[in-house]
Amino acid sequence: MKFKLLILALSLCVATKTFAQQIYPMLTPIELKHTRLKLAQTSSNIERTQLLLKLSYHYIIKGGEYNSDLDSASFFLNRAQKLSKKFNLVRDQIHGTMLFGLLRNEKGEYDKFREILYEVISEADSRKLFHEKGEALYFLGCFDRTNELEQYKRALSCFQSSKSLKEEAYVHFSISKLYTRTSNGNKELSLQSAIKSLALYKKTKGTDLQYLYHHISNVSGSLNNWPDRVGYLLLAIDEVKRTGNSTQIGRYYSDLGGTYQGLKQHSDALKYLLLAQNRFEAQGDQNYIYYNANMICNVFSTLNQKNKAIEFYKSVIKKFPPTTSEHSIRIASHLATYYTQMKRFDLAEPYVKEMLGMEAKIGRKNFATILSYSVAVNFYLAVKDLAKAEFYLNEVSKNNATNPTSYISWTYLNHFRLDSARGNFLSAIQYYQKYKLLNDSVLNEGKLKQIAELQIQYETKKKEADLLIKDKNIFALNERTLFLDQEAKNRQTLLDKALLQSQKSDLLRKNKDAELAIRLKNIKLLKQQSELQKSQLNQAYLTRTIVICFSVLLITLLALLFRQFRLKQSANQIIAQKNDRLQSLVTEKNWLLKEVHHRVKNNLQTVISLLESQAFYLKDDAYKAMQNCQHRIYVMSLIHQKLYQSDEVKSILMPLYISEFVSYLSESLEVRQNISFQQDIDEIELNINQAVPLALIINEAVTNSIKYAFPNRQFGIIHLSLKRIADQIFLCISDNGIGITNSNLNQNTDTLGLKLMKGLCQDLNADIKIDNTNGTSIMINFEIIIPYQIELLDAV
């Protein structure tokens, strides 16, 4: 008995997820193709707008939330909105806005979804469009669960006002599902709403009621109304046969078989479970394959065919090996149950441990976990391990607030077995009384008879319907035979009359044919002569026309070619003159620039000479300052010298320039003997706007290293590196001298050299970094300005 209750509970719990339609279903592949074809063919703007909205809704509610589907929905929706605004289609505009809200919801923009839906509700309300307002309220309830029931009730009122029966029925259906879904839901109210939905749907035509029948059967089962559960499942199966929509018939067969199994009607249970198994295996749905196979094995076990049960289950596993941890847990629990029933505890124990180990590993806490714990309870009670049995039984009992009645009854029965095994007879009797009370409410003789009568009625109606169809077919065939016989007689009479008339007509036709033949010969000869003359005239006219046209075209073409040749020749002469003039101007400009650079260089050399004359009369700091000025002016003088000596007057080749400049510094400061200069300079060409600041920075850095890095004229090395990486220039000047002290490095210094370097770095938009590790290193990086960019800027 304990296994029957488990089976009944499992059948109901697995069936609680009803596969229901949307308020407006997604298009089938055939409907989608037809809608697209109709959209391409229609010329009506109203129909076109509605078809676009229909396609948009289809892609919005399509499962998976793929970007391609959302893009398609957005495409059709934008086109629909343009048409509805252009032709002032108010209802379609409101529908389109609502679909934009649903699209935002699919993209995860929930706040925007609610904002748009409230706008639609307000707009529809102001225009008294109750149907559209009801749709918006329904969708708001579907996706904003905070006030779901309230929104459904408001939508219901709107659909009642607009007399939208299908939508009103579906909202009742949704309210019913809401009552069953919530933890504190009212199952009686759920059943009432479902019955109202059914009554409304029956007033409409063409509605597929199988999902609603299935839902009502689940609610009836949760209320222990097993006759209604069986009856509505049979109605769902009839509806499948009526509509041809058989995607869920395996579910209905399985639920019906599970219900019969719990009610001890094993032959009916096995019949429907085998039908379900064939369906699930054809669909490849492993969850239902294992679940349904387990119920079939339980029927075999009840019929004392336990070996057959295990053979059947292993054959299913062989055909459909597990692919997930959940599948492996389910298989282990089922095999553990079979071997426990056979009292083969040595074979059952490995499966129990495997099942509990995987449950602990994945850490799930749901109804499937409760089923695993139930298997463990049965096993540990059977092997007298009462402590473990009590532990897992308590884990199962924790969920009695939400467990089905039949499952609660199973926990009471096992508490009775546990307390009996421990000698707690008073507690055991109390649990047994609870078990009997619940069990009697689940299964009683009256309900079983009612269910049996329903099954008999179903089978009888089915046979009567089959006989009626056969009688109608026989009658129709007889009528068809009589009609065909009469039609054959009528046709024969007509054929006889037509034959006589044909013979008379043949005689007349032969005489006329002879006369016509002579006339036709004469006419034919005349026509041939006429056509020959006409053909000759046409040929002559065509030949003359072709010659004239060809001559005109040839003359025109030659004239055009000659004109084009003269135009091109004239244009080439003008271009050549302009190019010569431009080249002359460029050459003249370059010479002028070189002359300017030469004069600037001479002027700077004059300034240096004047500074040298003045420095002759100076001493100490003043002399050093004057010397620094000479070096800085020499930096610029050398740049102008390089510019007028090179062919390119706007850029400097840095390796030659730096080498000559460093040589000048080492000679002027008389450090060639005790300081070595190492240069690592890439072949970099800089425009004058960047070369001058960079040269001044190098001058300041090298001069400081020569003066301060090597006191007492000790030997040292100064390393200069100039590298280009992509569009970035990296300059590094380092020495192995005494380095800048941390105090000077960390505080703001007022020395002219550092100020000058920082100012020049700002001119270059460069970053500067000074490091005193193993001497002093100055690192600068900036973005190169390519010389031709400077030319473009100058031209602008």
Helices and strands as residue ranges (DSSP letters): H 2-15, H 29-41, H 45-61, H 67-86, H 90-106, H 110-126, H 130-143, G 145-147, H 148-161, H 165-181, H 187-202, H 210-222, H 226-243, H 249-262, H 266-283, H 286-302, H 306-319, H 325-341, H 345-362, H 367-382, H 386-397, H 405-422, H 425-442, H 445-615, H 620-645, E 651-653, H 654-668, E 675-681, E 685-687, H 688-704, I 705-709, G 711-713, E 716-725, E 728-735, H 742-746, H 752-764, E 767-771, E 776-783, H 787-795
